[in-house]
């Protein structure tokens, strides 16, 4: 199984590492089987800080997905609604075990020159 690297804002990375945010929302998901997400923390950190197990991938309407995930979303409803505005499908990676890197890594360590807009297989 593969891994993907995704870019996440520092405030949400912090919530993931504290296990408050248990779902990572996306407008599109990886088509290939993946087992984990490699987390790139965006500006100002600009480092790869952790790897998180994917327990499940949810595919629902935005309304239904919110009802399922809101208790562990790590975001408020207004942010969620704005993110999925105009979408008929909404996706969420259900996050599991977290492996925090003792020493944050660079994108170069993953043979990447820049952070992905959506995701990249690694």
Secondary structure, DSSP 8 states (H G I E B T S, - for coil): -EEEEEEE-HHHHHHHHTTS--EEEESS--SS-EEEEEEEETTTT-EEEEEEEEEEEEEE-HHHHHHHHGGG-SS-HHHHHHHTTT-S-EEEEEEEEEEEEEEEE-GGGGT-SS--SS-EE-
